[in-house]
Amino acid sequence: MKYDGLRSCSRKCMTDKKQCTQKECRMFIDYTDEYNCCLISIYENGNMTLREIGERLGISFARVKQIETVALAKMKDNSLFS
């Protein structure tokens, strides 16, 4: 089986066409169009714009950019990103 990046629960949601209700899951997003799962969002859409990410998270694209900038700086500081 080819690796698709989905968890078994994500595949089950897609197969059953039911929204995830596990709000404590770290992959949960309040975006019912993609079964409330960020893994399904990525699987179905691939690369997304900052605006698309913000829409799914309920924040502005400018805030997504701020978060991205901080994360990239941390990765660079920790030599995780070259």
N, C-alpha and C positions, 0 to 999 in steps of 0.2 A: 504494500500500500504506500502510495506517495504521501510524504509528509505535507500536511496542509496548514499546520499551525493551530488547528482547532482542538479544543478539549472534547472529551466524550460528551459532556453535558451540552456543549455548543452544538455538536452534531445532532444530539437528540432534539434540541429546540428547533433546529432547522427541519429535521425529518418530521417532527410532530406539528410543525408550524404553530408553535406556542411560545409565548413570551417567557423569558426567564423571570423567576420570582425570587431568586436568591440574592437579595440586596446586599448581603454581607460579602458576597464574592467580589474580589478586587477587579474582576473583568466586567462587572455590572455597570451599565450606563442607562440612564433614563431616556431611552430612544427606542420606542416600540417598533419603528419601521424595520429595525434590524435585530429584533428579538431581545433587546436590552443587553446586548453583549458586544463589547468592543472587539473581540476576536472575530465575530461574524461581520462587523462593520469593515474590518480590514480585509477579511476573506472576500467579501462581496465587492469592495470598491478599490482595493489596492492602495496606491498612493493617493492621499487626499490633500486638499488645500487647507491652509490654516482656517479659512472661513468654514469649510465643511466640518473640520474637527470641532471648532467652536460651537457650531450648530448642534452637534451631537452631545457636547458637554454642557451646553447652556451658558456659555461664556463668549465674550467677544473674540474676534480673530486677533485683536491687539494683545489681549491677555494670553492667548495661546502662544503668540510670538515671544512675549516676556518669559513664559515658562520654558519655551524651547531654548532661548538664549541662556538662561540660568543653567539648564540641564547640560547644554553643550560646554559651558564654561567649567562646570563640575567635572565632566568627563575629561576635559583637557587637563585640568589640574591633577586629576588622578591617573593621568597617562593611559586612559582607556580609549582615547580617541586621538588618532594621528592624522 
